[in-house]
Amino acid sequence: MAKKRSKRSRIRGRRSCGEGVRNNYRGKGSRGGKGMAGTGKRAGQKRTWVIKYAPDYFGKHGFSSLKKKYLQGINLDEIQAKLEGFLKEGIAKKTENGIELELKGYKILSRGNLKDRIIIIADSFSKKAREKITKAGGKAQTNK
């Protein structure tokens, strides 16, 4: 045999041309949608094209979102009530100027009053809370 005929030419003229009887290879229906349809996370239709020609198509790109730092709120009356516990735990310590209390990750709010002279070191204070702390003879210092 000098030259073997191609498979395509041997199939021509037959009903399905080697593509199955239902002819799913013909027409727009076999395309899998317009444009980039079918290229999602569970892609099937155009996955090989996407991997070859658009390798950065999947995944996250661009700016990362800034995660906000949320502070826990604590009122002055809660601080006054828990002061002995803070001293036992070592969060607060007695000094010459008064009781020094360090509360990281907290915003000090103004409900209630202080009886003792407390130097509070926290991330944030409300205006009224600052006034009440200084009125009681203490200090309000930010933790930055």
C-alpha positions in Angstrom: 0.0 0.0 0.0 1.6 3.3 -1.1 -0.4 5.7 1.1 -3.0 5.0 3.7 -6.2 7.0 3.4 -6.9 9.3 6.4 -9.6 8.2 8.8 -11.6 11.3 8.1 -11.9 10.5 4.4 -12.9 7.0 5.1 -15.7 8.1 7.5 -17.1 10.8 5.1 -20.4 9.9 3.7 -21.5 7.9 6.6 -24.3 9.1 8.8 -22.4 10.4 11.8 -18.9 11.0 10.4 -17.4 9.4 13.5 -19.0 11.8 16.0 -21.9 9.7 17.2 -25.4 9.3 15.9 -26.9 12.3 17.7 -24.3 14.7 16.1 -23.5 16.6 19.3 -20.4 18.1 17.8 -22.3 20.2 15.3 -23.8 23.7 15.9 -23.5 26.2 18.7 -25.0 23.9 21.3 -21.7 22.0 21.7 -19.8 25.2 22.4 -20.6 25.4 26.1 -21.9 29.0 26.2 -20.7 32.4 24.9 -17.4 34.0 25.8 -16.0 32.8 29.1 -19.1 30.8 30.1 -18.2 27.6 31.7 -14.8 28.8 33.0 -15.8 29.1 36.7 -14.5 27.3 39.8 -15.9 23.9 38.7 -15.0 24.6 35.1 -15.3 21.8 32.5 -15.9 23.2 29.0 -12.9 25.6 28.6 -10.6 24.6 31.4 -7.8 23.6 29.1 -8.0 26.9 27.2 -8.0 28.9 30.5 -5.1 27.0 31.9 -3.0 27.5 28.7 -3.9 31.1 27.7 -5.2 32.7 30.9 -3.3 31.0 33.8 -4.1 33.9 36.3 -7.9 33.6 35.6 -8.6 31.7 38.8 -7.9 32.9 42.3 -7.9 36.2 44.1 -6.0 39.2 42.8 -5.5 42.8 43.7 -5.7 44.5 47.1 -6.1 42.5 50.3 -8.9 43.8 52.5 -7.8 45.6 55.6 -9.1 43.8 58.7 -10.5 46.2 61.2 -9.4 46.1 64.7 -12.5 45.9 67.0 -12.1 46.9 70.6 -14.0 45.5 73.5 -15.8 48.0 75.6 -15.6 48.2 79.4 -17.3 50.7 81.6 -15.8 52.5 84.6 -18.2 50.8 87.1 -17.1 47.4 85.8 -13.4 48.4 86.3 -14.2 49.5 89.9 -16.0 46.2 90.6 -13.3 44.0 89.1 -10.4 46.0 90.5 -9.5 43.5 93.3 -9.6 40.7 90.7 -7.3 42.7 88.4 -4.8 43.1 91.3 -4.8 39.4 92.1 -4.3 38.4 88.4 -1.4 40.9 88.0 -3.2 43.0 85.4 -3.2 45.9 87.9 -0.5 46.9 90.4 -0.3 49.4 93.2 2.1 52.3 92.8 2.8 55.6 94.6 0.6 57.6 92.2 -2.3 55.1 92.5 -3.3 51.8 90.9 -1.9 51.2 87.5 -4.2 49.2 85.2 -3.3 48.0 81.7 -6.2 46.9 79.5 -5.0 46.0 76.0 -7.7 45.7 73.3 -10.3 47.7 75.3 -12.1 51.0 74.9 -13.0 52.6 78.3 -16.6 53.8 78.4 -18.1 56.3 80.9 -20.9 54.4 82.7 -20.4 54.6 86.5 -17.8 56.4 88.6 -14.4 55.6 90.1 -13.8 55.7 93.8 -10.0 55.0 93.6 -7.2 56.8 92.0 -6.5 54.6 88.9 -4.0 55.2 86.0 -5.7 53.3 83.1 -3.6 52.4 80.0 -6.0 51.3 77.2 -6.3 51.5 73.4 -9.1 54.1 73.5 -11.3 56.2 75.8 -14.6 58.1 75.4 -14.5 61.8 76.3 -16.7 61.4 79.4 -14.6 58.5 80.6 -11.4 60.6 80.4 -13.1 63.4 82.3 -14.3 61.0 85.1 -10.9 59.4 85.4 -9.1 62.7 85.8 -11.9 63.9 88.2 -11.2 60.9 90.4 -7.4 61.8 90.4 -6.3 59.2 88.0 -4.9 59.3 84.4 -6.1 58.1 81.1 -3.2 57.0 78.8 -3.5 55.5 75.3 -1.7 52.3 74.6 0.1 53.5 71.5 
